[in-house]
Amino acid sequence: MLVAVIGVPVGIAVIILGGPFFFGFSVLVALLALHEFYTITRPYRPNLLVGYVGGAGLIVSCYLLGLSGVVAGLAGLLLLLFFWAMRGGMGDHLVGRMSLTSLGVLWIAFGLAHLVLIRELDRGLALTILVFGSTWLNDTFAYIFGRWFGRRRLAPRVSPKKTIVGAAAGLIGAVLFALAVKMYSPWLPAREAAILGLVVGLAGQFGDLFESAVKRDLRIKDSGRLLPGHGGILDRFDSLLLAAPACYWACVILLGDVVGVFPVKGLL
């Protein structure tokens, strides 16, 4: 309860303020989540310096350069990996260590960098509220309806408690929140709002299942203990890490002219 009482107002404040506040918040969350990921995968010996610098650099470049910052950030990560490889020794399991280090950046920092990209769009405040709110209602509806009415398991080998009913209810919740955002955003058509909600809901559920698969493979329950009663930072942001890139590119395709990025024509 204390985590929610403190975290929710802080989260709302940084979303509304945007700019350097949201950027700084995203970098902080990325570094904490990377720390959790590299801690639980410590036996595989990831390179913490490369991971932290590469992850933070990716978000910084997206904040400063926009969409082209994704390419610049990934190129920077590749350069860091190159220099690391040049110093590596034979039999040091360098390929596996580089792969794991890169996974942390591509999973965590890449997703949070897209949150920054969304917030920097012309209609970024409403869209950031949409992706956060739809993800939250997706998780909430999935938990409540899955617990009450769920019988058939969605992915029993990965997450035995998730059900098909819960997943369907979660998608409905995500779409409903997106339509609620549309009510206060005249520029957002109802069809596009519903599609964005559905995209966020689906991607968020895959993000949750992906983290569950990682934790099951590592035989752990939570990614960390930073948030009492809620697990770790990665446990709280797992859905957003896939929902944010999916939402951003859905906005490019559906609303490119409106949100200030090049539209992808002819795909829908």
RAPE-V837870 format. One record per residue. N is the residue number from 1. RES is the residue in one letter. SS is DSSP state (H for helix, E for strand, L for the rest). PHI is phi in degrees with one decimal (* if undefined). PSI is psi in whole degrees, -180 to 180 (* if undefined). Layout:
n	res	ss	phi	psi
N	RES	SS	PHI	PSI
N	RES	SS	PHI	PSI
//
This chain:
n	res	ss	phi	psi
1	M	L	*	-45
2	L	H	-60.6	-38
3	V	H	-60.9	-44
4	A	H	-67.6	-41
5	V	H	-60.9	-39
6	I	H	-86.1	-44
7	G	H	-69.9	-41
8	V	H	-63.1	-51
9	P	H	-60.6	-40
10	V	H	-63.5	-44
11	G	H	-61.8	-44
12	I	H	-62.7	-41
13	A	H	-63.1	-46
14	V	H	-70.4	-31
15	I	H	-65.1	-45
16	I	H	-67.8	-44
17	L	H	-67.2	-38
18	G	L	60.7	-153
19	G	H	50.4	-136
20	P	H	-64.6	-26
21	F	H	-67.9	-48
22	F	H	-68.7	-38
23	F	H	-61.5	-47
24	G	H	-63.0	-40
25	F	H	-61.4	-43
26	S	H	-65.4	-41
27	V	H	-64.1	-43
28	L	H	-61.1	-47
29	V	H	-61.5	-42
30	A	H	-61.6	-45
31	L	H	-66.0	-40
32	L	H	-66.0	-43
33	A	H	-67.0	-40
34	L	H	-63.0	-40
35	H	H	-60.1	-43
36	E	H	-63.2	-45
37	F	H	-63.6	-45
38	Y	H	-71.6	-24
39	T	H	-71.1	-46
40	I	H	-73.9	-18
41	T	L	-106.8	20
42	R	H	-54.5	-38
43	P	H	-57.8	-22
44	Y	H	-90.6	-1
45	R	L	59.1	59
46	P	L	-67.4	158
47	N	L	-90.3	107
48	L	H	-65.3	-41
49	L	H	-62.5	-47
50	V	H	-62.5	-42
51	G	H	-65.3	-47
52	Y	H	-66.4	-47
53	V	H	-66.8	-43
54	G	H	-65.1	-41
55	G	H	-67.5	-49
56	A	H	-64.3	-39
57	G	H	-62.6	-37
58	L	H	-63.8	-44
59	I	H	-69.8	-41
60	V	H	-60.5	-46
61	S	H	-65.5	-34
62	C	H	-68.9	-37
63	Y	H	-67.9	-39
64	L	H	-84.1	-35
65	L	H	-111.4	-7
66	G	L	75.5	-144
67	L	L	-60.4	-37
68	S	H	-64.5	-17
69	G	H	-65.5	-23
70	V	H	-62.2	-47
71	V	H	-65.3	-44
72	A	H	-62.9	-42
73	G	H	-65.9	-42
74	L	H	-69.0	-35
75	A	H	-65.2	-39
76	G	H	-63.3	-41
77	L	H	-61.9	-44
78	L	H	-61.7	-38
79	L	H	-65.5	-43
80	L	H	-60.8	-43
81	L	H	-63.6	-37
82	F	H	-62.2	-49
83	F	H	-64.2	-37
84	W	H	-62.7	-45
85	A	H	-61.8	-36
86	M	H	-65.4	-26
87	R	H	-94.1	-9
88	G	L	-71.8	156
89	G	L	-106.4	158
90	M	L	-63.7	141
91	G	L	75.1	16
92	D	L	-94.7	10
93	H	L	54.5	40
94	L	H	-65.5	-39
95	V	H	-62.4	-47
96	G	H	-64.7	-40
97	R	H	-67.3	-41
98	M	H	-64.8	-40
99	S	H	-63.4	-45
100	L	H	-67.4	-42
101	T	H	-60.2	-43
102	S	H	-66.5	-37
103	L	H	-58.4	-42
104	G	H	-58.2	-44
105	V	H	-68.6	-45
106	L	H	-70.3	-29
107	W	H	-83.4	-52
108	I	H	-87.8	-59
109	A	H	-67.5	-37
110	F	H	-61.2	-44
111	G	H	-65.6	-45
112	L	H	-70.1	-30
113	A	H	-62.3	-35
114	H	H	-72.4	-28
115	L	H	-61.8	-42
116	V	H	-63.4	-43
117	L	H	-61.1	-41
118	I	H	-63.6	-45
119	R	H	-65.4	-27
120	E	L	-85.5	-3
121	L	L	-68.7	165
122	D	L	-58.6	-37
123	R	L	-108.3	37
124	G	H	-64.0	-34
125	L	H	-63.4	-50
126	A	H	-62.7	-41
127	L	H	-70.8	-34
128	T	H	-67.3	-42
129	I	H	-60.9	-40
130	L	H	-62.1	-47
131	V	H	-69.8	-39
132	F	H	-68.3	-49
133	G	H	-66.3	-42
134	S	H	-65.9	-37
135	T	H	-64.6	-44
136	W	H	-64.4	-46
137	L	H	-70.6	-31
138	N	H	-59.1	-51
139	D	H	-64.3	-41
140	T	H	-66.6	-49
141	F	H	-63.8	-40
142	A	H	-62.0	-41
143	Y	H	-68.7	-49
144	I	H	-66.7	-53
145	F	H	-72.4	-33
146	G	H	-65.1	-38
147	R	H	-71.9	-38
148	W	H	-80.6	-44
149	F	H	-119.5	-9
150	G	L	-71.3	135
151	R	L	-125.5	-55
152	R	L	-81.0	131
153	R	E	-76.6	143
154	L	E	-79.4	-49
155	A	E	-146.7	75
156	P	L	-60.4	-29
157	R	L	-75.7	-24
158	V	L	-100.8	-48
159	S	E	-144.8	91
160	P	E	-60.7	-22
161	K	E	-85.7	-13
162	K	E	-82.7	137
163	T	E	-122.0	163
164	I	H	-65.8	-41
165	V	H	-61.2	-44
166	G	H	-61.3	-42
167	A	H	-63.3	-44
168	A	H	-63.7	-43
169	A	H	-63.7	-38
170	G	H	-61.3	-42
171	L	H	-63.9	-39
172	I	H	-62.2	-44
173	G	H	-61.2	-41
174	A	H	-63.5	-42
175	V	H	-67.0	-41
176	L	H	-61.2	-41
177	F	H	-66.6	-41
178	A	H	-61.4	-40
179	L	H	-67.9	-32
180	A	H	-65.4	-39
181	V	H	-63.7	-38
182	K	H	-60.4	-35
183	M	H	-59.9	-28
184	Y	L	-106.3	10
185	S	L	-133.3	86
186	P	L	-58.7	-24
187	W	L	-75.3	-13
188	L	L	-100.3	109
189	P	L	-64.7	151
190	A	H	-62.1	-41
191	R	H	-62.2	-46
192	E	H	-64.8	-38
193	A	H	-62.0	-45
194	A	H	-63.3	-41
195	I	H	-64.6	-43
196	L	H	-61.2	-43
197	G	H	-60.7	-42
198	L	H	-66.6	-42
199	V	H	-62.5	-47
200	V	H	-61.5	-43
201	G	H	-62.8	-48
202	L	H	-63.7	-48
203	A	H	-64.2	-39
204	G	H	-62.3	-40
205	Q	H	-67.7	-38
206	F	H	-65.8	-37
207	G	H	-62.9	-41
208	D	H	-64.0	-45
209	L	H	-66.4	-35
210	F	H	-63.7	-46
211	E	H	-64.8	-37
212	S	H	-60.4	-40
213	A	H	-64.6	-41
214	V	H	-63.0	-47
215	K	H	-66.6	-37
216	R	H	-66.2	-39
217	D	H	-65.1	-35
218	L	H	-88.0	-3
219	R	L	59.4	49
220	I	L	-129.0	158
221	K	L	-92.3	-44
222	D	L	-125.5	154
223	S	L	-75.2	-21
224	G	L	-171.5	-174
225	R	L	-127.1	19
226	L	L	-65.2	-34
227	L	E	-110.0	98
228	P	L	-55.3	127
229	G	L	84.0	-9
230	H	L	-124.4	-1
231	G	E	83.6	-137
232	G	L	-108.2	178
233	I	H	-59.7	-43
234	L	H	-63.1	-34
235	D	H	-65.3	-32
236	R	H	-83.6	-27
237	F	H	-110.8	6
238	D	H	-58.7	-43
239	S	H	-65.1	-40
240	L	H	-66.3	-26
241	L	H	-65.4	-26
242	L	H	-102.7	-30
243	A	H	-65.9	-38
244	A	H	-65.2	-51
245	P	H	-60.5	-40
246	A	H	-62.6	-42
247	C	H	-65.9	-43
248	Y	H	-60.0	-49
249	W	H	-72.9	-28
250	A	H	-65.5	-37
251	C	H	-65.5	-40
252	V	H	-60.3	-44
253	I	H	-71.7	-44
254	L	H	-89.4	-33
255	L	H	-133.2	27
256	G	H	-53.6	-44
257	D	H	-67.3	-29
258	V	H	-82.7	-40
259	V	H	-94.6	-2
260	G	L	92.5	21
261	V	L	-126.7	163
262	F	L	-63.8	132
263	P	L	-81.7	148
264	V	L	-95.7	107
265	K	L	-85.5	152
266	G	L	77.8	8
267	L	L	-91.1	-22
268	L	L	-125.7	*
//
